[in-house]
Amino acid sequence: MSQTDISPIRVDRIAHIVLFVKDPEASAKWYSDVLNMKIVARAGDGPYKGGVFLSFGVSDHDIALFPGEPDASRGKEFEHIGLMMAGTNMDDLRRNYAFFQERGVEIAEILDHGVSIGIYFYDPDGHMLEVFCQRIGTDDGASQAELNRNEGQANPVSPERL
């Protein structure tokens, strides 16, 4: 096996889940009441408008709830799985992007969330995943505060700016 056959992707853990739901506010109340989650932020304008970000206490968000299409069929509630990289710097993210390019992985987009920068991509069945570089620490509540302040920012990043 050559060096180029070894994947540079080093996932540390599943970091968050994003679900499409009928009513993000009602669902957020349920997650708060039933799972004791904290509402961290509500998305302002942009692609996540109407979304609610919830945390179990440490991360900026563990579950996000976005408005789904009214006529979505069952199974369309799922938006993406966020995979926090074991390496947390931009060089790691650039290496991941290059690896995806070499392998012909379909990349959906690259987004700057303020708290992190992520590469969104598809598996062979069309499920979207994200590998990301956490930019603001989660230990002291700083990432929660920033996500709240920036209202779920999702600014596109060109590959050249990685």
Secondary structure, 3 states (H helix, E strand, C coil): CCHHHCCCCCEEEEEEEEEEECCHHHHHHHHHHHHCCEEEEECCCCCCCCCEEEECCCCCCCEEEEECCCCCCCCCCEEEEEEEECCCCHHHHHHHHHHHHHHCCCEEEEEECCCEEEEEEECCCCCEEEEEEECCCCCCCHHHHHHHHCCCCCEECCHHHC
